[in-house]
Every structure is written in structure tokens, then in C-alpha cells.
Amino acid sequence: MAPLPSVTPDTVVPPAAVVLVSGGLDSTTVLAAARAQGRAVYALSFDYGQRHASELGCARRQAQRWSVRDHRVVALHDFASMVSNATALVTQSAIEVPRARDVQDRGEVPVTYVPARNLLFLAYATAWAESLDAQEIWIGANVLDYSGYPDCRPAFFESFRATANLGTRAADGGPQLEIVAPLLNLSKHEIIAWGLQLGVDYADTISCYAPSAAKGSPGVVACGTCDSCQLRRRGFARAGVDDPTTYAVLDA
């Protein structure tokens, strides 16, 4: 990955960056990091029929909180039905979200993997970045505390960057596009610690793959046992700070 260019006080126009923002812990940290690095942020989210669509409310509020230039939510109306037989994370799927799974088991790609999701999201981000003359796409991917998804690995991002630069004006001498993944080699507790330094409000983020509505409240309750909840809970514990999430199960 390319090193992050610094922004000096003499910079007249802040460099533009497209930031993928889901409303989760990692993407919100990346959003804050991009703003801290002086980027003019264009936030991009996706409504693809995910079970945890409540994350989009968090994404909208975080985009507003971090004063992005624009925030687009792309509606992928047919995507859920197309992949419902291969993932547990869309509403049309009959596959159940795994509970209390060993998240260190990397033997098989888990059913919480959504086929080619990051590939699709990055393709949209590339198109927007090219139209904005933005040279960076920021993404909150991680290869340490994650569930073993193939589209979260360094080789994938390097390959996508090369492909994007071959399939856009960059191939004819235009500016090269960079994929910025600052969390790639950080543990979850390191991500949380960094985010807190940046001023991230983790209370308004969702990590759970299958949250439920909170009674008498506009908020949600995380299951506490899916892969993402386990990683989040462990991260806050190792960071030595309180996890602001409300969990349905606390002893997983």
C-alpha cells in the first residue's frame, strides 16, 4: 500500500478521497482517519439487502458528524436475491448467521462472507473517484481480527488497484488510483485505541451481523455471539475501555 501523503498548511485544495463507510467500527475509524489526514471526504455506502441494514443509519450520522463533502448510499436492489444461496448476511437468505463460532478457525470461508462484496463496492468507488478526480479510495479492511474473507487480503487490494489503473484514465497517463487501507495490519484493540484518539463515537456504530430492535428505543441490540460481535467485544476488552454496545448475550 502506498504511504499516506502529508497535508501541509500551504495546501490550498485538500485532496479528495472516496471512503467506504458501512456504519461499522472499522469503516468509521477509517472515516475519522481520512478527515484527520486532511482529506475532502466523499463517503460511499451500500444498501444491498443486508440483515444489518440498521448500520446505514449509523453511516449517515457518522458522515454528517465528520463533515463529509457528499454521502451517497447506493441501492443494489437485486444483489441480495442473487447471492442469497451463498451467504447468511442478506435478508433473503435461509442460511442462519453462525453463533459462538471459533473466529480463529480459518479452515473454510464462513457463510458470513458475501460473494465479491468488496470487489463490487470498490468498483463503484473507482467510478466515483474517477469522476471526482480523486486519487484515493479508503477502506476499513483488516487481515488480523477478521473472519477469513478472501476480499480482505492484501493480495486482493493490490490486484484491484492494478486493475483499476488499467481500466480508467490512469492507463493513458492520468493520475494513479491508490487503495488506502490503514487498518489492514492492526488488531481490533489497536483500531479502537486509534479511533478513540481521533474522537470516534463508537456508541453510534454497529458491528453485529444480526442485530435486533431495542424495545422502547430507536437503537438496536447486538446478538453478542456472531463473529463480528465476538471480535468487537474482544477488541474493547483488550483496549481496556468500555464497549458502549448493548448485547443480547453477554457470556459468549
Residue pairs with C-beta under 8 A, 6 or more apart in sequence:
1 154
1 157
1 158
1 178
1 179
1 180
1 181
1 184
2 178
2 180
4 37
4 180
4 182
5 15
6 37
7 14
7 15
7 37
7 38
7 39
11 38
13 40
14 38
14 39
14 40
15 38
15 39
15 40
15 134
15 135
15 136
16 39
16 40
16 42
16 69
16 129
16 132
16 133
16 134
16 135
16 136
17 34
17 39
17 40
17 41
17 42
17 129
17 134
17 135
17 136
17 137
17 138
17 180
18 42
18 43
18 44
18 125
18 128
18 129
18 132
18 134
18 136
18 137
18 138
19 27
19 30
19 31
19 34
19 39
19 41
19 42
19 43
19 44
19 68
19 137
19 138
19 139
20 27
20 30
20 44
20 45
20 121
20 122
20 125
20 137
20 138
20 139
20 140
21 27
21 28
21 30
21 31
21 43
21 44
21 45
21 59
21 62
21 63
21 71
22 45
22 46
22 55
22 59
22 140
23 45
23 54
23 55
23 56
23 57
23 58
23 59
23 60
23 62
23 205
23 206
24 55
24 58
24 140
24 205
24 206
24 207
24 228
25 188
25 191
25 192
25 195
25 202
25 205
25 207
25 232
25 235
26 140
26 141
26 142
26 183
26 191
27 59
27 139
27 140
28 58
28 62
28 140
28 195
28 200
28 202
28 205
29 140
29 183
29 191
29 192
29 194
29 195
29 198
29 200
30 138
30 139
30 140
30 182
30 183
31 41
31 43
31 62
31 63
31 66
31 68
31 138
32 66
32 195
32 198
32 199
32 200
33 138
33 182
33 194
33 198
34 41
34 138
34 180
35 41
35 66
35 67
35 68
36 198
39 136
39 138
40 69
41 66
41 68
41 69
42 68
42 69
42 70
42 71
42 72
42 128
42 129
42 132
42 134
43 59
43 63
43 68
43 70
43 71
43 72
44 71
44 72
44 74
44 121
44 124
44 125
44 128
45 56
45 59
45 60
45 63
45 71
45 72
45 73
45 74
46 73
46 74
46 76
46 121
46 124
47 53
47 56
47 73
47 74
47 75
47 76
48 76
48 79
48 80
48 90
48 114
48 117
49 76
49 77
49 79
49 80
49 81
49 90
49 91
49 92
50 80
50 89
50 90
50 91
50 114
51 88
51 89
51 90
51 91
51 97
51 209
51 210
52 89
52 206
52 208
52 209
52 210
52 211
53 91
54 206
54 211
54 220
55 205
55 206
56 73
58 204
58 205
58 206
59 71
59 73
60 71
60 73
61 204
62 201
62 204
62 205
63 71
64 71
65 201
65 204
72 128
74 124
76 120
79 90
79 120
80 90
80 91
80 92
80 93
81 92
83 90
83 114
83 115
84 90
84 92
84 93
84 94
85 93
85 95
86 111
86 115
87 93
87 95
87 111
87 112
87 113
87 114
87 115
88 95
88 96
88 97
88 98
88 111
88 112
88 209
89 97
89 112
89 114
89 209
90 114
95 111
97 111
97 112
97 209
97 210
97 223
97 226
98 110
98 111
98 112
98 226
98 227
99 223
99 225
99 226
99 252
100 225
100 230
100 252
101 110
101 226
101 227
101 230
103 147
103 227
103 230
103 231
105 148
106 148
108 148
109 148
109 149
109 150
110 147
110 148
110 227
112 147
112 209
112 226
112 227
112 228
113 147
113 148
113 149
113 150
113 151
116 151
117 151
118 139
118 141
118 149
118 151
118 152
118 156
119 151
119 156
119 160
121 139
122 137
122 139
122 160
122 164
122 179
125 137
125 139
126 137
126 164
126 167
126 168
126 177
128 134
129 135
129 136
129 137
129 177
130 168
130 169
130 177
133 175
135 175
135 176
135 177
135 178
136 177
136 178
136 179
136 180
137 177
137 178
137 179
137 180
138 180
138 181
138 182
139 157
139 179
139 180
139 181
140 181
140 183
141 151
141 152
141 157
141 181
141 183
141 184
142 152
142 183
142 184
142 185
142 186
142 188
142 191
143 152
143 153
143 154
143 184
143 185
144 185
144 186
144 187
144 188
145 187
145 188
145 191
145 231
145 234
145 235
146 152
146 231
147 227
147 228
147 231
150 156
154 184
157 179
157 181
157 184
158 179
160 179
161 177
161 178
161 179
164 170
164 177
164 179
165 171
165 176
165 177
168 174
168 177
170 176
170 177
183 191
186 194
187 235
187 238
188 231
188 232
188 234
188 235
188 238
189 234
189 235
189 236
189 237
189 238
189 239
190 239
191 235
192 202
192 235
192 236
192 239
192 241
193 239
193 241
195 202
196 202
196 239
196 241
202 243
202 244
202 245
203 244
203 245
206 220
206 222
207 222
207 228
207 229
207 231
207 232
207 245
208 220
208 222
208 223
208 224
208 226
208 228
208 229
208 245
209 223
209 226
209 227
209 228
209 229
210 223
210 226
211 220
211 221
211 222
211 223
212 220
212 221
212 223
212 248
213 220
213 221
214 220
214 221
214 246
219 246
220 246
221 246
221 247
221 248
222 229
222 232
222 245
222 246
222 247
222 248
223 229
223 247
223 248
223 249
224 233
224 247
224 248
224 249
224 250
224 252
225 249
225 252
229 245
229 247
229 252
230 252
232 243
232 245
233 243
233 245
233 247
233 252
236 242
236 243
237 243
